[in-house]
Amino acid sequence: MGQTLTGLLTSVRAIAGRPGSPAPGRTGGGPDPALLAALRHCGDHLADLAASGPLTDARRTRLIASIGALTTACSTPGADAFDALLRTGQQALDSGGEAGARLALALADEATALRGRSKGAWRLRGNALDALGRREEAVTAYERHLALQQNAAASRDVERRIATLRAAGDRIDEALALVGDRDGNGGGEGVGAGDGSGAGAVRLSRRLPAAEARAAFTDLVRRRTAELGTADPAVRRLAALYAEHRRLSDHDPMADPLLGGAEPIGVPGLRRLVAGRTVCLVADTPRTAEQEQRPGSSPAALIEGYDLVVRCDAPRHAAPTARTDLHVCTLRGDTPWKGPRWDRRAGTRLVFGDPLPHWRLALRSRLVPGAQDRIGDASLRRPLHDPALIGGTADGEGPASTAYTVLRLLDFLGTPARVDLIGFEGPAALSPREREWIGARTGTTDDTAVRISLR
């Protein structure tokens, strides 16, 4: 980065001042007040990072480097720091978490104050508000971006996102009307997710932040079901609206021409797909590939006998025509959407990756129409760390391998009849931590496979 975190914080404070203090005067006019305000926001964020301990996250490291570039631009007479401001805002958003999204929103606000007709600034503001769950405000910012955007092709993803946010809000409105009609009050502005009195209850509304709306909707469905029973037509419709709202909250509609007609599949669909079936995960090694391609060999017959054959990442040794029922890959690097396209034929393809914007862009850039029948949706993109799935925490051994991640996912689903590893005999195939987890669940072993008993 060219300087330490503490040194960068000192530089930022020297230019922009400390929180609550006026910015120091500068000869020659100095940076615009909006830029100084942006630097103060960056300084506050740097101070929080410094207090949190050593930095090991590459995304935060890139954010700090971007703040350094913005600081240099603001301290250089005659330099245009606006592009550096937008880059810093995007890096803040990419760093993940609520703190990163709040910094991105603060920088976007300063950017729109500097240049009210910057389509990039309004898109950054929309993305930040979207990440914070303030979806009605995000729609307004996205619409300002579209009004300034002259290239229709470049704005299609924004148009799709607006449609998604509006559709999610429409499900809430219909639920409010449905409950209001049943109660005879016409729906009103919102419905309390309480016991009917509404006292102390969060009132469901499309204007609520996403997390609060989801919680209020969940509680409303639960209470209505307890009150009227699952056989009630209004309860069934309310549950359907809730399911659609959750789907729209997790990802954009998948009726995207770029997906080539592939069907989106979530956790319930994947659980049904593997239920009662035998699954083998085949290692991509020269020895395994050579044995699999040899006609009449016992490994080839063994693999062919499974209901589902799973392969990971970009196979280097397996034949292009090797059977692949489930292809699983993990997005890696700073720009995962620029990787090779997934053109190997697979019945189902799962893509693991974070953050969500990178995952979305990678799917739209790398999926090949017709190369898969089903594509995993956003609910399956980070199974190891999603609280709704395995929900583990990161450890010090680095990123998990794709093979280990899909094994943990299959173990969590708990519905396959059997899961075997084939060709993972070498010590370099998996990390010690991963091999320890597998060893604790190993049922039987032979020369070609490791048998894992999931339950």
Buried (B, 14 or more C-beta within 10 A) or exposed (E): BEBEBEEBBBBBBBBBBBEEEEBEEEEEEBBBEBBBBBBBBBBBBBBEBBEEEEBEEEBBBBBBBBBBBBBBBBBEEEEEBBEBBBBBBBBBBBBBBEBBBBBBBBBBBBBBBBBEEBBBBBBBBBBBBBBBBBBBBBBBBBBBBBEBBEEEEEBBBBBBBBBBBBBBBBBBBBBBBBBBEBEEEEBBEBBBBBEEEEEEBBBBBBBBBBEBBBBBBBBBBEBBBEEBEEEBEEBEEBBEBBEBBBBBBBBBEBEBEEBBEBEBBBBEBBBEBBEEBBBBBBBBBEEBBEBBBEEEEEBBEBBEEBBBBBBBBEBEBBEEEBBBBBBBBBBEEEEBBEBEEBEBBBBBBBBBBBBBBBBBBBBBBBBBEEBBBBBBBBBBBBBBBBEEBBEEEEEEEEEBBBBBBBBBBBBBBEBBEBBBBBBBBEEEBBBEBBBEBBEEBEEEBEEBBBBBEBE
